[in-house]
Amino acid sequence: MSNFFLRTLREDPADAEVTSHKLLVRAGYIRRQAAGIFAWLPLGLRVKAKIEQIVRDEMAAAGAQEVHFPALMPREAYEATGRWDEYGDLLFRLQDRKGGDYLLAPTHEEAFTLLVKDLYSSYKDLPITIYQIQDKYRDEARPRAGLLRGREFTMKDAYSFDSSDAGLDASYMAQRAAYERIFTRLGLDYVIVQADAGAMGGSRSEEFLHPTPVGEDTFVQSQGGYAANVEAYVTTPPPARSYEKLTPQEVVDTPNTPTIEALVAIANEKHPRPDGRAWTAADTLKNVVLALTDLDGSREIVVVGLPGDREVDLKRAEVAFAPAEVEPATEADFAKHPGLVKGYIGPWSPAGQVLGEESSTGIRYVVDPRVVDGTGWVTGANVEGKHVLGLVAGRDFSWDATVEVAEVLPGDPAPDGSGPVELARGMEIGHVFQLGRKYAEALGLKVLDENGKLVTVTMGSYGIGVTRILAIIAEENNDDKGLIWPESVAPFDVHVVATGKDAAVYEIADGVVDSLEASGFDVLYDDRPKVSPGVKFGDAELIGVPRIVIVGRDAADGVVELWDRRTGERVKVAVDEVADRLAAL
Amino acid sequence: MSNFFLRTLREDPADAEVTSHKLLVRAGYIRRQAAGIFAWLPLGLRVKAKIEQIVRDEMAAAGAQEVHFPALMPREAYEATGRWDEYGDLLFRLQDRKGGDYLLAPTHEEAFTLLVKDLYSSYKDLPITIYQIQDKYRDEARPRAGLLRGREFTMKDAYSFDSSDAGLDASYMAQRAAYERIFTRLGLDYVIVQADAGAMGGSRSEEFLHPTPVGEDTFVQSQGGYAANVEAYVTTPPPARSYEKLTPQEVVDTPNTPTIEALVAIANEKHPRPDGRAWTAADTLKNVVLALTDLDGSREIVVVGLPGDREVDLKRAEVAFAPAEVEPATEADFAKHPGLVKGYIGPWSPAGQVLGEESSTGIRYVVDPRVVDGTGWVTGANVEGKHVLGLVAGRDFSWDATVEVAEVLPGDPAPDGSGPVELARGMEIGHVFQLGRKYAEALGLKVLDENGKLVTVTMGSYGIGVTRILAIIAEENNDDKGLIWPESVAPFDVHVVATGKDAAVYEIADGVVDSLEASGFDVLYDDRPKVSPGVKFGDAELIGVPRIVIVGRDAADGVVELWDRRTGERVKVAVDEVADRLAAL
């Protein structure tokens, strides 16, 4: 350490919010260059290399082969798949000296597809899974949490190519199994949840989430084994009912009821249900006005009808309306549509106002899957101070589409019938999904099948964020003194700390280091003669190598201390037994 | 090879001019993504990794420590050192979503300087040498020759930091020695030549050139050990002479002598030298008009006086006038300066025209170092059809500065007195130079010295182009059949080729592969059952693994063939001796 390029810091960096960010900077692993962009110091680079090696091992075990694409890619292929536009502001775009358009690639689906198209032509060439470990770029609106959401980050992205759906399933399962082995070796808990494939398109899609209360993703799981992130949760609709025997709708005065609670109260007081059960928020149909901004910048107003006991979940709405961006309608939007009476919006009004793309308003009307034919609702009458009771779906109003935008609540049924779900939070650590033929079709990747017929190749995409995982491991492995690395990714196997000013101690420590290195251990050696034991111990705790050997006063008697960074336990060991003891651990 | 992600190609790529480019694409090592931008296929990635490992080994042996900077860097530090502008069109520039300016770093001097400034504060922290192996970007005007001049390329760049000049010398020599070891291990001939530090600034500067007739750099060397690239060659000026006894200048008619040859002929015919020796081109002072374009786009006309037997070397002129760009003056430039009479330009004219910044023309006049006080010249009179004889430097004309822009010719004296130089060509494979305090001063990197006084740190910079070296190795190691890798960087140690359709042969080959892998060899195994021996041998020759084992018909008798790719020699060997024989080689 007297020569090692490292300076530990006492103070947390001013811009750090999360523990991993604070500790990785203070312990000398990374250093900020710009918002969400970091340099790697020797300690950090060692941990990163160890994670990458584990990923490489398991990719090789899964039969995947490594390639490497440039970060700087020309626009054309991304244009062909629509991603040049779809990625919006997340993409770093630039021009070369000749005015040619380029981007810093956020992922490389297009490039991998074109490479296979370039080289392969027959089903006999397939299956193939190729991957890279590469620095990627996303111009995040709010880069934060250090490496957890950076603008430059290292990812392993793999892509499988098959000529049949069954082949894709097999390639997918091989990568999925490799991910399980990787996270196990990294000592990271994970839950595999169904996911929405998002802007990437595709069919089967699963995320590996590391469950943690501070995670930025919400997922649902049932006792019976169902797990999905909220964006992928699918509502179970009630059965459609016949409405032949239902009573006609009735418009009633409901002054001063802009909220669901007020509406339910007045309905129960003035208009009790014929069957005697009390009205609840779930009986009301809340109509929420959303504004969608499309890729071309155009703005559309959409009204969403959903049970009054649920809010719109904007993350689910983003998926439902992708690639448009979604936000609540503004006052300006309402001003342009005076027919939408705030607090009293309904799909139908006594004044003849009807929502729907084909209607007089032209405003799209979409509903929650719980709105099915024959369900009756208390809802707005599009007239200030009036609601309508018993408005029956399919009889009294219609809709343009069904959308999954309502929040998921604890107790909602798992779609596979495995019982009610609970909600939890996690951080994404991996994503496997079946792209299907989207990219192959857009870019013309076809091969000849057994019968000499051209078939479009089907693809899978498999990503792990290397630098993100490093941060999550740091986030999960620390205490108030500093980091505590799992052995599989620690920057060094052993940290030898020589203390005091006695030259004889340093000579003995030199010998310990030599014997450990001869036994194959990577050793960090604190040989700084003028630094106090307290500072050295503090640095050792901050840096977080899991095994520490203290060579101090007792060394002259042939005794050193073995310090377990995680448990804090210290045991005395004979100098010449250190290597064997550590090997046994 | 039945699963390996590789397809060899029969045809050279249409855009390939040089051998390495053709062969690396045809043999499946790299694949073009855009002009000067390539993807790495599994074979290429393996060779690249081997070169990188050799570089890492020798960096570690030289005490350098590895870090890693992002490619995407903010503008500020590059602005502080002037490089944001100086790099001109070579820099890829871009903006993030907030309009912040960024670049794709061509090198990282600024970032390394700021990192050390961030972490270090005392002379006791120094010396330190840190390096990275990283993908860099330069928007070359004419990317060409495949990896030899790409727009994205991998470089090892190291930087040393010292508190004293003596320390810098030691750090510099350590890197220089590491480079010698690296090139020796890579099997690459090299010449170390003095170099100009160019846009980077600095003092001592040496390039490692690989001598080859197709090199794009010209260098000079003497028998006595002097070597320099032509940009760095320094002219030895003749001694100044007294001009007391020299005859006065004489304007003579020299009609139709726009060329030096015509002028010398007419001078010898009509105006023989008083001393009887014939006039030669070296006695004439040729005045060449150059146009300099500065960073701010402004254009300046400069007249350069040099002996008539030499041309202006534009590469040397670029260095002399850096950072301005240099080109010969155009007709338009001449039109703006009617006082410059094409073919008859002189520093002095009977009509009173005198060149020089302080003169009536205001046009800077600079001269070759051979123009010293007391030298007499035949030169133009700035009058159509007239020259002047015996115009004496210092007596009859003066100049604003002396510049090294004349071409170097074989036989010119080495500046260190080690004899005449000869010219040769080479390719740059490494560059070591002393930056000195330029970056530290611009960015405020100071440390406290022994006396508690702040001193500015002095730096060195050391670069090796990893991908460029790979291409040069390919360029130097091939024949008409394909590549022939040196063992130190070959993608595999051994290529086992099983031939024919007999399953027993493939079983024996499986065993050979197993035993070779058990002995620690990396093996590429051509196990393709339906491919003809001819195609397999052709692929093996194209791919260029240096040792090939052919398992064919004789395998049933326990005999295989060992094929040396470089010599073409094939010898029969017993199956169970293959591993030992290869180990012995």
Interface residues (C-beta under 8 A of the other chain):
Chain A: N3 F4 F5 L6 R7 G28 R31 Q33 A34 I37 F38 A39 W40 L41 P42 L45 G63 Q65 E66 V67 H68 F69 P70 A71 L72 M73 P74 D89 F92 R93 L94 D96 R97 G100 Y102 L104 A111 L115 D118 L119 Y120 I128 I130 D135 Y137 D139 A141 R151 E152
Chain B: N3 F4 F5 L6 R7 G28 R31 Q33 A34 I37 F38 A39 W40 L41 P42 L45 G63 Q65 E66 V67 H68 F69 P70 A71 L72 M73 P74 D89 F92 R93 L94 D96 R97 G100 Y102 L104 A111 L115 D118 L119 Y120 I128 I130 D135 Y137 D139 A141 R151 E152
